[in-house]
Amino acid sequence: MRKRRHLSLTVFAAVTAAVVGVAGCDAVGGDSPAPSGTEARGARPSPKPTPTWDRSPASVAAVGDSITRGFDACGVLSDCPEVSWATGSSPKVDSLAVRLLGKAKAAERSWNYAVTGARMADVAGQMAQAVTREPELVAVMAGANDACRASTGAMTSVADFRTQFADAMSTLRDALPKTQVYVASVPSLMRLWEQGRTNPLGKQVWKLGICPSMLGDADSLSAAATERRETVQKRVEAYNQVLEEVCAKDRRCRFDDGAVYAFRFDGQQLSQWDWFHPSVNGQARLAEIAYRTVTN
């Protein structure tokens, strides 16, 4: 019995030593073979996921209305796309495309399909043109003309505005699932009226038909005029809510969180010809907002 017990203890000690020895070799590397197959894959660190948003897209297309065309920034009642906040080449603006791509590449890899007077219903068609260039980023600024109508009754309904913007996004997505979108909020039309109504020249230009729903009878502070302007402003706010909500459904879309709407344009940032559209300085401020949104 004592011999058998001694033998058992000897075997147990030998097995324990062997196990400890193997464990020790694995802990310090030793001469054991490297893991392979499933074991090896489990040992490797997981690769970092590819970020959904690229802060440095290699090409830019712009769609929208007169603001993106630089209307009235360089001369009266005329487009001036070279100072566009989105794709302009002017060093006074340092457009979104120039900030992202550099001046030389921006000249080759940015395109402006915005049209003065365009409303949201027109943006899907502009998107269709833009997708032919396969841009990595599309910049959108539209909606002011949907509120700037002959009367408040003629403004685009919120429901139609939503459908039209969703259609524009679908036009892009059907062709380019991975293209990113920057969406600028509609500016505060009330703010533009408040700034421009003190300028006699600007008010004369307004009479030619610039945003009559907000700017018509500019000096009147009657209850009816005040109610009209407030109706327009509320519609702009509703449009911005739509832009935010539709954009939020697309993981490759960024809304500016109302930054353009909240920007307090003053005399320096408004056209010296109509005191409503952005001046060259105003275009530069819009470019800053866009670049900050895209790169943060």
QUILIN-V84184 format. One line per field, one symbol per residue. ss: DSSP state (@ for helix, = for strand, . for the rest). phi: phi as a letter, one per 20 degrees, with the letter a starting at -180 (. if undefined). psi: psi as a letter, one per 30 degrees, with the letter a starting at -180 (. if undefined). Layout:
ss->???
phi->???
psi->???
This chain:
ss->.@@@@@@@@@@@@@@@@@@@@@@@@@@@........@@@@@@@................=====................@@@............@@@@@@.@@@@@@@===.......@@@@@@@@@@@@.....=====..@@@@....@@@...@@@@@@@@@@@@@@@@@@....====.....@@@@@@@@...@@@@@@@.....@@@@.......@@@@@@@@@@@@@@@@@@@@@@@@@@....===...@@@@....@@@=.......=.@@@@@@@@@@@@@@@@.
phi->.ffffffffffgfffffffffffffffdoldffffcmgffffefffffffffdefcfebccccqcfffemgmedbflbfbffdfgecfefffdlggfffednfffffdcbbddfcgnfdgfefgffffffffelfebddcbbpfffeecfbffeffffffgfffffffffgfffecfdfecddefffffffffffffedgfgfffgffoelffdeflgefdffffffffffffffgffgfffgffffffdfdcceflnffgefegcgfedgfeclbfffgffffffffffffffef
psi->eeeeeeeeeeeeeeeeeeeeeeeeeeegdagklkllbeeeeffkkkkkkkkekjfilflkkklbaeeffgkgfflkhlliffgkfeglfkffeileeeeefleeeeffgkkjglkkfkleffeeeeeeeefffhlfkkkkjlfefffilfleffkkleeeeeeeeeeeeeeeeeeiffklkkjklkljfeeeeeefffjeeeeeeeffgjieeefkhefkgleeeeeeeeeeeeeeeeeeeeeeeeeffjfgkkkghgeeefkikaeegkkfefhelkaeeeeeeeeeeeeeeef.
